[in-house]
C-alpha cells in the first residue's frame, strides 16, 4: 500500500499543475482527493512498517520517531509551499502595482487575504490578472514538490517487506 500511496501522491501533485482560475470544483476536489488517498495509504503504513522492523522493546521509540518525522516533514513542506507562493506573489504584485498604481492598496490587501482579490475595489481586468498571478504562484510551488514526490516514490520502493509479528511477548517487566 505504501508504494501505491506514494505514486498517488505524485500523480495528485502533478495533476495540481492543471489548476487554473477556470478549473471547476470537480477538478479541484478530484485532484486533492487523489493526493489525499495517496497520503492516507502511505503515511500510516510507514509507521506500521517501522514497528514491524523492530523488537517489541523498541516499538514505542520507533512509533514516536516515525510520527514525529512525519509531522516535521509536513511542517517543512507547508513552510516551503507558503514561502515559494508568497515570494512569487510579491514579485507579481510589484508588477501589477507598477501597471495599476491607483489600486496599490487593494493589491497589497490581497497579499494578506486572497479573498480581497474579489473585492469590488478592484476593476475586472485587474482582478483577472490578480487571480491569474495567484494561480501562477501556486504552479511554481507545485513544481517545487515534483522532485520531492519522485524522492518519496523511490524511498517507498526501498522499504523492505516484513511479515507482521502477530504475537508479542511482554516487553515491560512489572
Residue frames as qw, qx, qy, qz and C-alpha x, y, z in Angstrom:
[[0.000, 0.881, 0.473, 0.000, 0.00, 0.00, 0.00],
 [0.343, -0.720, 0.089, 0.597, 2.88, 2.36, 0.72],
 [0.353, -0.100, 0.583, 0.725, 4.09, 2.13, -2.86],
 [0.111, 0.627, 0.674, 0.375, 0.64, 2.71, -4.35],
 [0.219, -0.883, -0.322, 0.261, 0.17, 5.63, -1.99],
 [0.374, -0.535, 0.250, 0.715, 3.44, 7.24, -2.98],
 [0.255, 0.200, 0.658, 0.680, 2.51, 7.01, -6.65],
 [0.041, -0.780, -0.603, -0.165, -0.92, 8.56, -5.97],
 [0.304, -0.794, -0.107, 0.516, 0.71, 11.43, -4.07],
 [0.322, -0.284, 0.461, 0.777, 3.00, 12.12, -7.04],
 [0.135, 0.446, 0.722, 0.511, 0.13, 11.86, -9.54],
 [0.151, -0.850, -0.493, 0.109, -2.02, 14.19, -7.42],
 [0.331, -0.660, 0.090, 0.668, 0.82, 16.70, -7.15],
 [0.248, -0.044, 0.601, 0.758, 1.34, 16.67, -10.92],
 [0.040, 0.625, 0.720, 0.298, -2.41, 16.98, -11.55],
 [0.198, -0.815, -0.323, 0.438, -2.48, 20.12, -9.40],
 [0.277, -0.296, 0.357, 0.842, -0.37, 21.73, -12.10],
 [0.076, 0.416, 0.720, 0.550, -3.51, 21.67, -14.23],
 [0.112, -0.739, -0.517, 0.418, -5.24, 24.08, -11.84],
 [0.197, 0.227, 0.209, 0.930, -6.12, 27.42, -13.33],
 [0.218, 0.095, 0.331, -0.913, -8.62, 30.13, -12.44],
 [0.644, 0.078, -0.253, -0.717, -11.29, 28.46, -14.57],
 [0.256, 0.063, -0.962, 0.071, -10.85, 24.98, -13.05],
 [0.625, -0.427, -0.299, -0.581, -14.18, 23.62, -11.90],
 [0.557, -0.531, 0.463, -0.439, -14.90, 22.30, -8.42],
 [0.992, 0.041, 0.056, -0.103, -14.88, 18.69, -9.67],
 [0.690, 0.520, -0.343, 0.369, -11.29, 19.02, -10.86],
 [0.081, -0.663, 0.482, -0.567, -10.19, 20.66, -7.63],
 [0.776, -0.345, 0.359, -0.386, -11.83, 18.04, -5.45],
 [0.974, 0.219, -0.063, -0.008, -10.67, 15.17, -7.67],
 [0.544, 0.589, -0.432, 0.414, -7.01, 16.19, -7.72],
 [0.246, -0.567, 0.537, -0.574, -6.93, 16.79, -3.96],
 [0.907, -0.165, 0.183, -0.340, -8.77, 13.50, -3.39],
 [0.886, 0.338, -0.274, 0.161, -6.12, 11.58, -5.35],
 [0.271, 0.568, -0.533, 0.566, -3.34, 13.19, -3.31],
 [0.527, -0.453, 0.392, -0.602, -5.25, 12.64, -0.08],
 [0.983, -0.032, 0.001, -0.183, -5.87, 8.96, -0.76],
 [0.731, 0.435, -0.395, 0.346, -2.19, 8.52, -1.61],
 [0.030, -0.570, 0.519, -0.637, -1.18, 10.24, 1.61],
 [0.753, -0.320, 0.269, -0.508, -3.61, 8.12, 3.60],
 [0.978, 0.136, -0.153, -0.034, -2.38, 4.89, 2.04],
 [0.691, 0.411, -0.388, 0.450, 1.26, 5.63, 2.66],
 [0.088, -0.675, 0.385, -0.624, 1.61, 7.66, 5.83],
 [0.744, -0.433, 0.328, -0.389, 0.17, 5.28, 8.41],
 [0.983, 0.154, -0.088, 0.039, 1.60, 2.26, 6.64],
 [0.476, 0.599, -0.456, 0.455, 5.13, 3.63, 7.09],
 [0.394, -0.559, 0.494, -0.537, 4.61, 3.72, 10.87],
 [0.945, -0.100, 0.198, -0.241, 3.40, 0.11, 10.80],
 [0.829, 0.442, -0.263, 0.217, 6.37, -0.88, 8.64],
 [0.127, 0.652, -0.534, 0.523, 8.73, 0.75, 11.12],
 [0.666, -0.407, 0.416, -0.467, 7.05, -1.09, 14.00],
 [0.987, 0.116, 0.017, -0.107, 7.32, -4.41, 12.20],
 [0.660, 0.574, -0.373, 0.308, 11.05, -3.93, 11.70],
 [0.017, 0.570, -0.590, 0.571, 11.97, -3.63, 15.38],
 [0.362, -0.165, -0.871, 0.288, 11.79, -5.67, 18.54],
 [0.343, -0.729, -0.572, -0.154, 8.91, -5.07, 20.92],
 [0.493, -0.597, -0.254, 0.580, 11.01, -3.10, 23.40],
 [0.263, -0.192, 0.238, 0.915, 11.85, -0.54, 20.70],
 [0.131, 0.572, 0.724, 0.363, 8.34, -0.18, 19.31],
 [0.135, -0.881, -0.363, 0.271, 7.40, 2.94, 21.32],
 [0.295, -0.601, 0.264, 0.694, 10.54, 4.78, 20.28],
 [0.251, 0.076, 0.713, 0.650, 10.12, 3.82, 16.62],
 [0.057, 0.715, 0.682, 0.140, 6.43, 4.79, 16.63],
 [0.179, -0.875, -0.175, 0.414, 7.14, 8.16, 18.20],
 [0.326, -0.433, 0.439, 0.717, 10.08, 8.81, 15.91],
 [0.232, 0.298, 0.752, 0.541, 8.15, 7.92, 12.76],
 [0.020, -0.832, -0.554, -0.010, 5.21, 10.09, 13.81],
 [0.271, -0.779, 0.022, 0.565, 7.50, 12.99, 14.76],
 [0.316, -0.227, 0.566, 0.727, 9.35, 12.82, 11.44],
 [0.166, 0.538, 0.734, 0.380, 6.07, 12.68, 9.50],
 [0.117, -0.903, -0.373, 0.179, 4.79, 15.76, 11.37],
 [0.345, -0.643, 0.235, 0.642, 8.11, 17.56, 10.99],
 [0.330, 0.077, 0.680, 0.650, 8.13, 16.79, 7.27],
 [0.082, 0.747, 0.630, 0.196, 4.61, 18.20, 6.93],
 [0.229, -0.877, -0.131, 0.403, 5.70, 21.35, 8.70],
 [0.354, -0.397, 0.463, 0.709, 8.70, 21.76, 6.39],
 [0.257, 0.360, 0.738, 0.510, 6.53, 21.12, 3.31],
 [0.023, -0.871, -0.489, 0.037, 3.97, 23.67, 4.47],
 [0.298, -0.762, 0.099, 0.566, 6.73, 26.22, 5.07],
 [0.358, -0.122, 0.611, 0.696, 8.16, 25.62, 1.61],
 [0.184, 0.563, 0.704, 0.391, 4.84, 25.95, -0.22],
 [0.120, -0.918, -0.327, 0.187, 3.88, 29.14, 1.66],
 [0.368, -0.635, 0.256, 0.629, 7.33, 30.66, 1.19],
 [0.335, 0.053, 0.668, 0.663, 7.51, 29.89, -2.53],
 [0.098, 0.713, 0.652, 0.238, 3.94, 31.06, -3.16],
 [0.192, -0.909, -0.207, 0.306, 4.36, 34.30, -1.21],
 [0.395, -0.458, 0.385, 0.697, 7.70, 35.05, -2.85],
 [0.266, 0.276, 0.702, 0.600, 6.24, 34.57, -6.31],
 [0.014, -0.809, -0.581, -0.089, 3.14, 36.56, -5.44],
 [0.279, -0.786, -0.041, 0.551, 5.15, 39.52, -4.09],
 [0.319, -0.204, 0.536, 0.755, 7.06, 39.70, -7.37],
 [0.110, 0.474, 0.733, 0.476, 3.85, 39.55, -9.40],
 [0.152, -0.849, -0.461, 0.208, 2.17, 42.13, -7.13],
 [0.296, -0.579, 0.164, 0.741, 5.03, 44.59, -7.72],
 [0.193, 0.091, 0.664, 0.716, 4.49, 44.22, -11.46],
 [0.053, -0.676, -0.699, -0.227, 0.75, 44.79, -11.10],
 [0.260, -0.798, -0.267, 0.473, 1.27, 47.80, -8.81],
 [0.266, -0.349, 0.352, 0.827, 3.57, 49.38, -11.41],
 [0.038, 0.290, 0.718, 0.632, 0.82, 48.91, -14.03],
 [0.345, -0.692, -0.507, -0.381, -2.07, 49.96, -11.73],
 [0.304, 0.157, -0.501, 0.795, -0.61, 52.35, -9.11],
 [0.409, -0.344, 0.045, -0.844, -4.05, 53.69, -8.08],
 [0.877, -0.262, -0.225, -0.335, -5.02, 50.22, -6.84],
 [0.383, 0.439, -0.716, 0.385, -1.81, 49.59, -4.89],
 [0.380, -0.296, 0.580, -0.657, -3.63, 49.47, -1.54],
 [0.880, 0.067, 0.104, -0.458, -6.16, 46.90, -2.76],
 [0.772, 0.400, -0.492, 0.040, -3.40, 44.80, -4.34],
 [0.139, 0.425, -0.732, 0.514, -1.42, 44.81, -1.09],
 [0.641, -0.176, 0.408, -0.626, -4.56, 43.79, 0.79],
 [0.919, 0.199, -0.185, -0.285, -4.88, 40.78, -1.49],
 [0.478, 0.438, -0.710, 0.276, -1.41, 39.63, -0.38],
 [0.210, -0.250, 0.703, -0.632, -2.70, 39.41, 3.19],
 [0.551, 0.249, 0.675, -0.423, -6.08, 37.92, 2.27],
 [0.186, 0.019, 0.787, 0.588, -6.66, 36.21, -1.08],
 [0.152, 0.658, 0.737, -0.027, -10.40, 36.87, -0.91],
 [0.017, -0.745, -0.057, 0.664, -9.59, 40.59, -1.30],
 [0.189, -0.133, 0.678, 0.698, -8.79, 39.78, -4.94],
 [0.003, 0.495, 0.800, 0.340, -12.55, 39.55, -5.48],
 [0.088, -0.562, -0.398, 0.719, -13.23, 42.91, -3.82],
 [0.357, 0.810, 0.444, 0.138, -15.38, 45.45, -5.66],
 [0.196, -0.878, 0.167, 0.404, -12.49, 47.91, -5.14],
 [0.348, -0.350, 0.694, 0.524, -10.58, 46.14, -7.91],
 [0.587, 0.470, -0.177, -0.634, -11.71, 46.51, -11.54],
 [0.947, 0.157, 0.206, -0.188, -12.46, 43.38, -13.58],
 [0.722, 0.598, -0.314, 0.151, -9.35, 43.41, -15.79],
 [0.019, 0.633, -0.646, 0.425, -7.03, 43.83, -12.80],
 [0.750, -0.260, 0.442, -0.417, -9.00, 41.24, -10.85],
 [0.962, 0.267, -0.007, -0.061, -8.48, 38.61, -13.54],
 [0.505, 0.637, -0.479, 0.331, -4.73, 39.42, -13.67],
 [0.305, -0.560, 0.588, -0.498, -4.52, 39.16, -9.88],
 [0.900, -0.083, 0.311, -0.293, -6.30, 35.80, -9.79],
 [0.859, 0.459, -0.199, 0.109, -4.01, 34.57, -12.57],
 [0.169, 0.695, -0.565, 0.411, -1.00, 35.77, -10.57],
 [0.623, -0.390, 0.547, -0.400, -2.13, 33.68, -7.57],
 [0.962, 0.195, 0.127, -0.139, -2.65, 30.69, -9.84],
 [0.642, 0.631, -0.365, 0.237, 0.81, 31.09, -11.40],
 [0.153, -0.653, 0.601, -0.434, 2.37, 31.40, -7.94],
 [0.817, -0.201, 0.448, -0.303, 0.79, 28.13, -6.84],
 [0.898, 0.425, -0.111, 0.002, 2.05, 26.45, -10.00],
 [0.320, 0.681, -0.565, 0.338, 5.63, 27.37, -9.10],
 [0.476, -0.451, 0.613, -0.440, 5.06, 25.90, -5.62],
 [0.937, 0.085, 0.248, -0.229, 3.64, 22.67, -7.10],
 [0.721, 0.587, -0.343, 0.137, 6.64, 22.40, -9.45],
 [0.086, -0.666, 0.632, -0.388, 8.82, 22.64, -6.34],
 [0.694, -0.256, 0.561, -0.372, 7.19, 19.49, -4.96],
 [0.882, 0.366, -0.215, -0.204, 7.67, 17.27, -8.02],
 [0.436, 0.492, -0.710, 0.253, 11.26, 16.32, -7.07],
 [0.339, -0.294, 0.690, -0.569, 10.08, 15.57, -3.52],
 [0.857, 0.124, 0.162, -0.473, 7.31, 13.36, -4.94],
 [0.767, 0.441, -0.466, -0.013, 9.82, 11.43, -7.03],
 [0.126, 0.451, -0.758, 0.454, 12.09, 11.03, -3.99],
 [0.617, -0.153, 0.476, -0.607, 9.09, 9.83, -1.98],
 [0.916, 0.248, -0.131, -0.287, 8.35, 7.14, -4.57],
 [0.573, 0.481, -0.628, 0.215, 11.98, 5.98, -4.60],
 [0.117, -0.379, 0.716, -0.574, 12.14, 5.84, -0.80],
 [0.766, -0.041, 0.312, -0.560, 8.83, 3.99, -0.53],
 [0.887, 0.323, -0.302, -0.135, 10.02, 1.39, -3.02],
 [0.358, 0.494, -0.702, 0.367, 13.13, 0.92, -0.87],
 [0.579, -0.379, 0.460, -0.557, 11.06, -0.15, 2.15],
 [0.194, 0.190, -0.961, -0.046, 11.74, -3.80, 2.84],
 [0.723, -0.287, -0.339, -0.528, 8.69, -6.05, 3.16],
 [0.006, 0.240, -0.848, 0.472, 8.39, -7.55, 6.64],
 [0.492, -0.404, -0.737, -0.226, 5.85, -10.01, 7.93],
 [0.381, -0.609, 0.185, -0.670, 3.93, -8.64, 10.86],
 [0.260, 0.047, -0.887, 0.378, 4.59, -10.40, 14.11],
 [0.501, -0.499, -0.391, -0.589, 1.09, -11.06, 15.40],
 [0.772, -0.561, -0.291, 0.066, 2.24, -12.23, 18.81],
 [0.196, 0.708, -0.395, 0.552, 4.41, -10.10, 21.02],
 [0.636, -0.275, -0.595, 0.408, 5.97, -11.10, 24.31],
 [0.323, -0.923, -0.188, 0.096, 5.72, -8.77, 27.25],
 [0.576, 0.526, -0.159, 0.605, 8.42, -6.19, 26.88],
 [0.141, -0.629, 0.325, -0.691, 7.97, -4.36, 30.17],
 [0.509, -0.156, -0.796, 0.289, 8.55, -6.23, 33.38],
 [0.424, -0.764, -0.228, -0.430, 6.32, -5.32, 36.27]]
